[in-house]
Amino acid sequence: MTLAALISVATLKPDPGRTYKSMKTLCIVVASLVAAFLLFVLYARVAGFDPGPTRPGMWLTGELVTDPVADWSFAEKLQPTAIQSRQYFLPALAHSVRTTRFHFKGRLYFGSGYPAGVKLPDGRLWNRNVLADPRVRIRLGTKLFDKKVVYVTDPIERDELLKTIGPMFWSPGFYLHLWRVEPLD
C-alpha cells in the first residue's frame, strides 16, 4: 500500500446511518427474544409445564387437594410423582422435577441421590430451592398437595427409613438425602 492509501483508510469516518441501522436491528432481535421468553413463561403459568422423565418443568398441573393428610400410605399406588419448588434466585418462577418418594410409618419422604463428593445442595437445583423456601407443591398421580418439606437430620429416623427401602439407597459412593413432607404452618 502506498502512503496516500494508508492515510485515506486512516481518515475514514464511520457511517452514522449504517451504525444506526445495525443498532436498530440488534434492538429488534433482543426485544423479540425477550417477548418470546415472556410469552413462554405466561403460557407455562396458565397451562402448566410438567417435568418429563429427564427434564425439569415449571408449574405442575392437576387437581388441588386442600384436606389435611394424616396418613400418606394411599400414595403408594399413585404415579407419577413430582415436586414443585420456587426458584431460589427468583421465587416467582416455579421449578418442578420428578423424584423418588418413600412411605414410612404413614409419612411421605422424598429422596435426592448424590454421588460421593458432591455436597448438598450443589447436586440438585430443587434441593437448593427448598433450602431457601421449604414450601412445595407435590403431585401424586393427578392430585396436587401444598406442603412443606423438612430435611431429615435425625440419624435414627434416617437409618430406619434406609433399612426399610433397601440396600440400593445406601450403597458405597452414593448418599441419599431425605426430605420429610410436613403440613404448611
FIKOLZA-1660 file (N, C-alpha, C; in steps of 0.1 Angstrom, whole numbers, plus 5000, padded with zeros to 4 digits):
% residues 185
   i   px   py   pz ch aa at
   1 5008 4988 5000  A  M  N
   1 5000 5000 5000  A  M CA
   1 5009 5012 5000  A  M  C
   2 5004 5022 4993  A  T  N
   2 5011 5035 4993  A  T CA
   2 5007 5043 5005  A  T  C
   3 5015 5053 5007  A  L  N
   3 5013 5062 5019  A  L CA
   3 5000 5069 5017  A  L  C
   4 4996 5073 5005  A  A  N
   4 4983 5080 5003  A  A CA
   4 4971 5071 5006  A  A  C
   5 4972 5058 5003  A  A  N
   5 4962 5049 5006  A  A CA
   5 4960 5046 5021  A  A  C
   6 4971 5045 5028  A  L  N
   6 4971 5043 5042  A  L CA
   6 4964 5056 5049  A  L  C
   7 4968 5067 5045  A  I  N
   7 4962 5080 5050  A  I CA
   7 4947 5080 5048  A  I  C
   8 4943 5077 5036  A  S  N
   8 4928 5077 5033  A  S CA
   8 4921 5067 5041  A  S  C
   9 4926 5055 5043  A  V  N
   9 4920 5045 5052  A  V CA
   9 4919 5050 5066  A  V  C
  10 4930 5056 5071  A  A  N
  10 4930 5061 5085  A  A CA
  10 4920 5072 5087  A  A  C
  11 4917 5080 5077  A  T  N
  11 4908 5091 5079  A  T CA
  11 4894 5088 5076  A  T  C
  12 4891 5075 5073  A  L  N
  12 4877 5072 5071  A  L CA
  12 4869 5074 5084  A  L  C
  13 4857 5079 5082  A  K  N
  13 4848 5081 5094  A  K CA
  13 4837 5071 5093  A  K  C
  14 4832 5066 5104  A  P  N
  14 4821 5057 5104  A  P CA
  14 4808 5063 5098  A  P  C
  15 4801 5055 5092  A  D  N
  15 4788 5060 5086  A  D CA
  15 4777 5059 5096  A  D  C
  16 4772 5071 5101  A  P  N
  16 4762 5071 5112  A  P CA
  16 4749 5064 5108  A  P  C
  17 4746 5064 5095  A  G  N
  17 4734 5057 5091  A  G CA
  17 4735 5042 5092  A  G  C
  18 4747 5037 5089  A  R  N
  18 4749 5023 5090  A  R CA
  18 4749 5018 5104  A  R  C
  19 4756 5026 5113  A  T  N
  19 4756 5023 5127  A  T CA
  19 4742 5023 5133  A  T  C
  20 4734 5032 5129  A  Y  N
  20 4720 5033 5134  A  Y CA
  20 4712 5021 5130  A  Y  C
  21 4714 5017 5118  A  K  N
  21 4706 5005 5113  A  K CA
  21 4711 4992 5120  A  K  C
  22 4723 4991 5123  A  S  N
  22 4728 4979 5130  A  S CA
  22 4723 4979 5144  A  S  C
  23 4723 4990 5151  A  M  N
  23 4718 4991 5165  A  M CA
  23 4703 4988 5165  A  M  C
  24 4695 4993 5155  A  K  N
  24 4681 4991 5154  A  K CA
  24 4678 4976 5152  A  K  C
  25 4685 4970 5143  A  T  N
  25 4684 4955 5141  A  T CA
  25 4687 4947 5154  A  T  C
  26 4697 4951 5161  A  L  N
  26 4701 4944 5173  A  L CA
  26 4690 4946 5183  A  L  C
  27 4684 4958 5185  A  C  N
  27 4673 4960 5194  A  C CA
  27 4661 4952 5191  A  C  C
  28 4658 4951 5178  A  I  N
  28 4646 4943 5174  A  I CA
  28 4648 4928 5177  A  I  C
  29 4660 4923 5175  A  V  N
  29 4663 4909 5178  A  V CA
  29 4662 4906 5193  A  V  C
  30 4668 4915 5201  A  V  N
  30 4668 4913 5215  A  V CA
  30 4653 4914 5221  A  V  C
  31 4646 4924 5216  A  A  N
  31 4632 4926 5220  A  A CA
  31 4624 4914 5216  A  A  C
  32 4626 4908 5205  A  S  N
  32 4618 4896 5200  A  S CA
  32 4621 4884 5209  A  S  C
  33 4634 4883 5213  A  L  N
  33 4638 4871 5222  A  L CA
  33 4631 4873 5236  A  L  C
  34 4632 4885 5241  A  V  N
  34 4626 4888 5254  A  V CA
  34 4611 4885 5254  A  V  C
  35 4604 4890 5243  A  A  N
  35 4590 4888 5242  A  A CA
  35 4586 4873 5241  A  A  C
  36 4594 4866 5233  A  A  N
  36 4592 4851 5232  A  A CA
  36 4593 4844 5245  A  A  C
  37 4603 4848 5253  A  F  N
  37 4605 4842 5266  A  F CA
  37 4594 4845 5275  A  F  C
  38 4589 4858 5275  A  L  N
  38 4578 4862 5284  A  L CA
  38 4565 4855 5280  A  L  C
  39 4563 4853 5267  A  L  N
  39 4551 4846 5263  A  L CA
  39 4552 4831 5267  A  L  C
  40 4564 4825 5266  A  F  N
  40 4565 4811 5271  A  F CA
  40 4562 4810 5286  A  F  C
  41 4568 4819 5294  A  V  N
  41 4565 4819 5308  A  V CA
  41 4551 4821 5311  A  V  C
  42 4544 4830 5304  A  L  N
  42 4530 4832 5306  A  L CA
  42 4522 4820 5303  A  L  C
  43 4525 4813 5292  A  Y  N
  43 4518 4801 5288  A  Y CA
  43 4521 4790 5298  A  Y  C
  44 4533 4789 5303  A  A  N
  44 4536 4778 5313  A  A CA
  44 4529 4781 5326  A  A  C
  45 4527 4793 5329  A  R  N
  45 4520 4797 5342  A  R CA
  45 4505 4793 5340  A  R  C
  46 4499 4796 5329  A  V  N
  46 4485 4794 5327  A  V CA
  46 4482 4779 5324  A  V  C
  47 4489 4773 5315  A  A  N
  47 4486 4759 5311  A  A CA
  47 4494 4749 5319  A  A  C
  48 4505 4753 5326  A  G  N
  48 4513 4744 5333  A  G CA
  48 4524 4739 5324  A  G  C
  49 4535 4734 5329  A  F  N
  49 4546 4728 5322  A  F CA
  49 4552 4717 5331  A  F  C
  50 4547 4706 5329  A  D  N
  50 4551 4694 5338  A  D CA
  50 4565 4689 5334  A  D  C
  51 4572 4684 5344  A  P  N
  51 4585 4679 5342  A  P CA
  51 4584 4666 5334  A  P  C
  52 4594 4663 5326  A  G  N
  52 4595 4650 5319  A  G CA
  52 4604 4640 5327  A  G  C
  53 4606 4629 5321  A  P  N
  53 4615 4619 5328  A  P CA
  53 4629 4624 5330  A  P  C
  54 4634 4632 5320  A  T  N
  54 4648 4636 5321  A  T CA
  54 4649 4651 5320  A  T  C
  55 4639 4659 5321  A  R  N
  55 4640 4674 5321  A  R CA
  55 4631 4680 5331  A  R  C
  56 4635 4691 5337  A  P  N
  56 4627 4698 5347  A  P CA
  56 4615 4705 5340  A  P  C
  57 4605 4708 5348  A  G  N
  57 4594 4716 5343  A  G CA
  57 4592 4729 5351  A  G  C
  58 4581 4735 5350  A  M  N
  58 4578 4747 5358  A  M CA
  58 4566 4744 5367  A  M  C
  59 4554 4750 5364  A  W  N
  59 4543 4748 5372  A  W CA
  59 4536 4735 5370  A  W  C
  60 4532 4728 5380  A  L  N
  60 4526 4715 5379  A  L CA
  60 4511 4716 5376  A  L  C
  61 4505 4707 5369  A  T  N
  61 4490 4707 5367  A  T CA
  61 4484 4695 5374  A  T  C
  62 4471 4697 5378  A  G  N
  62 4464 4687 5385  A  G CA
  62 4453 4693 5393  A  G  C
  63 4446 4685 5401  A  E  N
  63 4435 4689 5410  A  E CA
  63 4441 4692 5424  A  E  C
  64 4439 4704 5429  A  L  N
  64 4445 4707 5442  A  L CA
  64 4436 4701 5453  A  L  C
  65 4443 4694 5462  A  V  N
  65 4436 4689 5474  A  V CA
  65 4439 4697 5486  A  V  C
  66 4429 4702 5493  A  T  N
  66 4432 4711 5504  A  T CA
  66 4429 4704 5518  A  T  C
  67 4424 4692 5518  A  D  N
  67 4421 4685 5530  A  D CA
  67 4435 4681 5536  A  D  C
  68 4436 4681 5550  A  P  N
  68 4448 4677 5556  A  P CA
  68 4450 4662 5554  A  P  C
  69 4463 4658 5553  A  V  N
  69 4466 4644 5551  A  V CA
  69 4473 4639 5564  A  V  C
  70 4467 4629 5570  A  A  N
  70 4473 4623 5582  A  A CA
  70 4481 4611 5579  A  A  C
  71 4477 4603 5569  A  D  N
  71 4484 4591 5565  A  D CA
  71 4486 4591 5550  A  D  C
  72 4499 4590 5546  A  W  N
  72 4502 4591 5532  A  W CA
  72 4503 4577 5525  A  W  C
  73 4499 4567 5532  A  S  N
  73 4501 4553 5526  A  S CA
  73 4492 4552 5514  A  S  C
  74 4482 4559 5512  A  F  N
  74 4473 4559 5500  A  F CA
  74 4482 4562 5487  A  F  C
  75 4492 4570 5489  A  A  N
  75 4500 4574 5477  A  A CA
  75 4510 4564 5472  A  A  C
  76 4511 4552 5478  A  E  N
  76 4520 4542 5473  A  E CA
  76 4516 4537 5459  A  E  C
  77 4503 4538 5455  A  K  N
  77 4499 4533 5442  A  K CA
  77 4499 4544 5432  A  K  C
  78 4500 4556 5435  A  L  N
  78 4498 4567 5426  A  L CA
  78 4512 4570 5419  A  L  C
  79 4511 4572 5406  A  Q  N
  79 4522 4575 5398  A  Q CA
  79 4518 4586 5388  A  Q  C
  80 4526 4595 5383  A  P  N
  80 4539 4598 5387  A  P CA
  80 4540 4607 5399  A  P  C
  81 4552 4609 5404  A  T  N
  81 4554 4618 5415  A  T CA
  81 4563 4630 5410  A  T  C
  82 4559 4642 5414  A  A  N
  82 4567 4654 5410  A  A CA
  82 4566 4663 5422  A  A  C
  83 4576 4672 5423  A  I  N
  83 4577 4682 5433  A  I CA
  83 4580 4695 5427  A  I  C
  84 4573 4705 5431  A  Q  N
  84 4574 4719 5425  A  Q CA
  84 4579 4728 5436  A  Q  C
  85 4590 4735 5434  A  S  N
  85 4596 4744 5443  A  S CA
  85 4597 4758 5437  A  S  C
  86 4601 4768 5445  A  R  N
  86 4602 4781 5440  A  R CA
  86 4617 4784 5437  A  R  C
  87 4621 4790 5426  A  Q  N
  87 4635 4793 5423  A  Q CA
  87 4641 4801 5434  A  Q  C
  88 4652 4797 5439  A  Y  N
  88 4658 4805 5450  A  Y CA
  88 4663 4819 5445  A  Y  C
  89 4666 4821 5432  A  F  N
  89 4670 4834 5428  A  F CA
  89 4659 4843 5423  A  F  C
  90 4647 4837 5420  A  L  N
  90 4635 4844 5415  A  L CA
  90 4623 4836 5419  A  L  C
  91 4618 4838 5432  A  P  N
  91 4607 4830 5437  A  P CA
  91 4594 4830 5429  A  P  C
  92 4592 4840 5420  A  A  N
  92 4580 4840 5412  A  A CA
  92 4580 4828 5401  A  A  C
  93 4592 4823 5398  A  L  N
  93 4593 4812 5389  A  L CA
  93 4593 4799 5396  A  L  C
  94 4585 4789 5390  A  A  N
  94 4584 4776 5396  A  A CA
  94 4595 4767 5389  A  A  C
  95 4599 4757 5397  A  H  N
  95 4608 4747 5392  A  H CA
  95 4603 4733 5396  A  H  C
  96 4600 4724 5387  A  S  N
  96 4595 4711 5392  A  S CA
  96 4603 4700 5385  A  S  C
  97 4604 4689 5393  A  V  N
  97 4611 4677 5389  A  V CA
  97 4604 4664 5393  A  V  C
  98 4606 4654 5386  A  R  N
  98 4602 4641 5391  A  R CA
  98 4613 4635 5400  A  R  C
  99 4609 4629 5411  A  T  N
  99 4619 4624 5420  A  T CA
  99 4614 4612 5428  A  T  C
 100 4623 4606 5435  A  T  N
 100 4619 4594 5443  A  T CA
 100 4612 4597 5455  A  T  C
 101 4602 4589 5459  A  R  N
 101 4594 4591 5471  A  R CA
 101 4594 4578 5479  A  R  C
 102 4592 4579 5492  A  F  N
 102 4591 4567 5500  A  F CA
 102 4580 4570 5510  A  F  C
 103 4574 4559 5515  A  H  N
 103 4564 4559 5525  A  H CA
 103 4569 4551 5537  A  H  C
 104 4568 4557 5549  A  F  N
 104 4573 4550 5561  A  F CA
 104 4565 4555 5573  A  F  C
 105 4559 4546 5580  A  K  N
 105 4551 4548 5591  A  K CA
 105 4540 4559 5589  A  K  C
 106 4534 4558 5577  A  G  N
 106 4523 4568 5573  A  G CA
 106 4528 4581 5569  A  G  C
 107 4541 4583 5568  A  R  N
 107 4547 4596 5564  A  R CA
 107 4552 4595 5549  A  R  C
 108 4553 4606 5543  A  L  N
 108 4558 4607 5529  A  L CA
 108 4572 4614 5529  A  L  C
 109 4582 4607 5522  A  Y  N
 109 4595 4612 5521  A  Y CA
 109 4599 4614 5507  A  Y  C
 110 4608 4623 5504  A  F  N
 110 4614 4624 5491  A  F CA
 110 4629 4622 5492  A  F  C
 111 4634 4616 5482  A  G  N
 111 4649 4613 5482  A  G CA
 111 4656 4620 5471  A  G  C
 112 4668 4624 5474  A  S  N
 112 4676 4630 5464  A  S CA
 112 4690 4624 5465  A  S  C
 113 4694 4616 5455  A  G  N
 113 4706 4609 5455  A  G CA
 113 4718 4617 5450  A  G  C
 114 4729 4616 5457  A  Y  N
 114 4741 4623 5453  A  Y CA
 114 4753 4614 5452  A  Y  C
 115 4761 4615 5442  A  P  N
 115 4774 4607 5441  A  P CA
 115 4783 4612 5452  A  P  C
 116 4793 4604 5456  A  A  N
 116 4803 4607 5466  A  A CA
 116 4810 4620 5462  A  A  C
 117 4812 4629 5472  A  G  N
 117 4820 4641 5469  A  G CA
 117 4811 4653 5466  A  G  C
 118 4799 4651 5462  A  V  N
 118 4790 4663 5459  A  V CA
 118 4782 4666 5471  A  V  C
 119 4783 4679 5475  A  K  N
 119 4777 4683 5488  A  K CA
 119 4763 4689 5485  A  K  C
 120 4754 4688 5495  A  L  N
 120 4741 4694 5494  A  L CA
 120 4743 4709 5495  A  L  C
 121 4737 4717 5487  A  P  N
 121 4727 4714 5476  A  P CA
 121 4733 4715 5462  A  P  C
 122 4746 4714 5461  A  D  N
 122 4752 4716 5448  A  D CA
 122 4747 4706 5437  A  D  C
 123 4743 4695 5440  A  G  N
 123 4739 4685 5430  A  G CA
 123 4725 4686 5424  A  G  C
 124 4716 4693 5431  A  R  N
 124 4702 4694 5426  A  R CA
 124 4697 4708 5428  A  R  C
 125 4691 4714 5418  A  L  N
 125 4686 4727 5419  A  L CA
 125 4674 4727 5429  A  L  C
 126 4665 4717 5428  A  W  N
 126 4653 4717 5437  A  W CA
 126 4657 4716 5451  A  W  C
 127 4669 4710 5455  A  N  N
 127 4674 4709 5468  A  N CA
 127 4678 4723 5473  A  N  C
 128 4684 4731 5464  A  R  N
 128 4688 4745 5467  A  R CA
 128 4675 4753 5470  A  R  C
 129 4665 4751 5461  A  N  N
 129 4653 4758 5462  A  N CA
 129 4646 4756 5476  A  N  C
 130 4645 4743 5480  A  V  N
 130 4637 4740 5492  A  V CA
 130 4645 4744 5504  A  V  C
 131 4658 4745 5503  A  L  N
 131 4666 4750 5515  A  L CA
 131 4663 4765 5516  A  L  C
 132 4661 4772 5505  A  A  N
 132 4657 4786 5506  A  A CA
 132 4643 4789 5510  A  A  C
 133 4634 4780 5505  A  D  N
 133 4619 4781 5508  A  D CA
 133 4613 4767 5508  A  D  C
 134 4610 4762 5520  A  P  N
 134 4606 4748 5521  A  P CA
 134 4591 4745 5516  A  P  C
 135 4584 4756 5512  A  R  N
 135 4570 4754 5507  A  R CA
 135 4571 4748 5493  A  R  C
 136 4564 4737 5491  A  V  N
 136 4564 4730 5478  A  V CA
 136 4550 4726 5474  A  V  C
 137 4548 4722 5462  A  R  N
 137 4536 4716 5457  A  R CA
 137 4540 4702 5452  A  R  C
 138 4533 4692 5457  A  I  N
 138 4536 4679 5454  A  I CA
 138 4525 4673 5445  A  I  C
 139 4529 4666 5434  A  R  N
 139 4519 4660 5426  A  R CA
 139 4520 4644 5427  A  R  C
 140 4509 4638 5431  A  L  N
 140 4508 4624 5432  A  L CA
 140 4497 4619 5423  A  L  C
 141 4501 4613 5412  A  G  N
 141 4491 4610 5402  A  G CA
 141 4486 4623 5396  A  G  C
 142 4473 4626 5397  A  T  N
 142 4467 4638 5392  A  T CA
 142 4464 4648 5403  A  T  C
 143 4467 4645 5416  A  K  N
 143 4464 4653 5427  A  K CA
 143 4476 4662 5431  A  K  C
 144 4473 4674 5435  A  L  N
 144 4483 4684 5440  A  L CA
 144 4481 4686 5455  A  L  C
 145 4492 4687 5462  A  F  N
 145 4492 4690 5476  A  F CA
 145 4502 4701 5479  A  F  C
 146 4497 4712 5486  A  D  N
 146 4506 4722 5490  A  D CA
 146 4511 4719 5504  A  D  C
 147 4524 4716 5505  A  K  N
 147 4530 4712 5518  A  K CA
 147 4543 4719 5520  A  K  C
 148 4551 4715 5530  A  K  N
 148 4565 4719 5531  A  K CA
 148 4573 4707 5533  A  K  C
 149 4586 4708 5530  A  V  N
 149 4595 4696 5532  A  V CA
 149 4606 4701 5542  A  V  C
 150 4609 4691 5550  A  V  N
 150 4619 4693 5561  A  V CA
 150 4630 4683 5559  A  V  C
 151 4643 4688 5559  A  Y  N
 151 4654 4679 5557  A  Y CA
 151 4655 4670 5569  A  Y  C
 152 4657 4657 5567  A  V  N
 152 4658 4647 5578  A  V CA
 152 4672 4647 5583  A  V  C
 153 4673 4652 5596  A  T  N
 153 4686 4653 5603  A  T CA
 153 4688 4642 5614  A  T  C
 154 4677 4636 5618  A  D  N
 154 4677 4626 5629  A  D CA
 154 4683 4613 5623  A  D  C
 155 4694 4609 5628  A  P  N
 155 4701 4597 5623  A  P CA
 155 4692 4584 5625  A  P  C
 156 4685 4584 5636  A  I  N
 156 4677 4572 5639  A  I CA
 156 4665 4571 5628  A  I  C
 157 4658 4582 5626  A  E  N
 157 4648 4582 5616  A  E CA
 157 4654 4579 5602  A  E  C
 158 4665 4584 5599  A  R  N
 158 4671 4582 5586  A  R CA
 158 4675 4567 5584  A  R  C
 159 4681 4561 5594  A  D  N
 159 4686 4547 5594  A  D CA
 159 4674 4538 5593  A  D  C
 160 4663 4540 5600  A  E  N
 160 4651 4532 5600  A  E CA
 160 4645 4532 5585  A  E  C
 161 4645 4544 5580  A  L  N
 161 4639 4545 5566  A  L CA
 161 4648 4538 5556  A  L  C
 162 4661 4540 5557  A  L  N
 162 4670 4533 5548  A  L CA
 162 4670 4518 5549  A  L  C
 163 4668 4513 5561  A  K  N
 163 4667 4498 5562  A  K CA
 163 4654 4493 5556  A  K  C
 164 4643 4502 5556  A  T  N
 164 4630 4498 5551  A  T CA
 164 4631 4498 5535  A  T  C
 165 4637 4508 5529  A  I  N
 165 4637 4509 5515  A  I CA
 165 4647 4500 5508  A  I  C
 166 4657 4495 5515  A  G  N
 166 4666 4485 5508  A  G CA
 166 4680 4490 5506  A  G  C
 167 4689 4481 5503  A  P  N
 167 4703 4484 5502  A  P CA
 167 4707 4493 5490  A  P  C
 168 4699 4494 5480  A  M  N
 168 4702 4501 5468  A  M CA
 168 4705 4516 5472  A  M  C
 169 4698 4521 5482  A  F  N
 169 4699 4535 5485  A  F CA
 169 4710 4538 5496  A  F  C
 170 4717 4528 5500  A  W  N
 170 4728 4531 5509  A  W CA
 170 4741 4524 5505  A  W  C
 171 4743 4523 5492  A  S  N
 171 4755 4517 5487  A  S CA
 171 4767 4527 5488  A  S  C
 172 4779 4521 5487  A  P  N
 172 4791 4530 5488  A  P CA
 172 4792 4539 5476  A  P  C
 173 4797 4551 5478  A  G  N
 173 4798 4561 5467  A  G CA
 173 4785 4568 5464  A  G  C
 174 4775 4566 5472  A  F  N
 174 4762 4572 5470  A  F CA
 174 4756 4577 5483  A  F  C
 175 4750 4589 5483  A  Y  N
 175 4744 4594 5495  A  Y CA
 175 4730 4598 5492  A  Y  C
 176 4720 4594 5499  A  L  N
 176 4706 4597 5497  A  L CA
 176 4702 4607 5508  A  L  C
 177 4700 4620 5503  A  H  N
 177 4694 4630 5512  A  H CA
 177 4679 4628 5512  A  H  C
 178 4673 4629 5524  A  L  N
 178 4659 4626 5526  A  L CA
 178 4652 4639 5531  A  L  C
 179 4640 4641 5526  A  W  N
 179 4632 4652 5529  A  W CA
 179 4618 4647 5533  A  W  C
 180 4613 4651 5545  A  R  N
 180 4600 4646 5550  A  R CA
 180 4590 4657 5547  A  R  C
 181 4578 4652 5543  A  V  N
 181 4567 4661 5540  A  V CA
 181 4560 4664 5553  A  V  C
 182 4557 4677 5555  A  E  N
 182 4550 4682 5566  A  E CA
 182 4539 4691 5562  A  E  C
 183 4528 4693 5570  A  P  N
 183 4518 4703 5566  A  P CA
 183 4523 4717 5567  A  P  C
 184 4517 4726 5559  A  L  N
 184 4521 4740 5560  A  L CA
 184 4517 4746 5573  A  L  C
 185 4524 4755 5579  A  D  N
 185 4521 4761 5591  A  D CA
 185 4510 4771 5590  A  D  C
% end
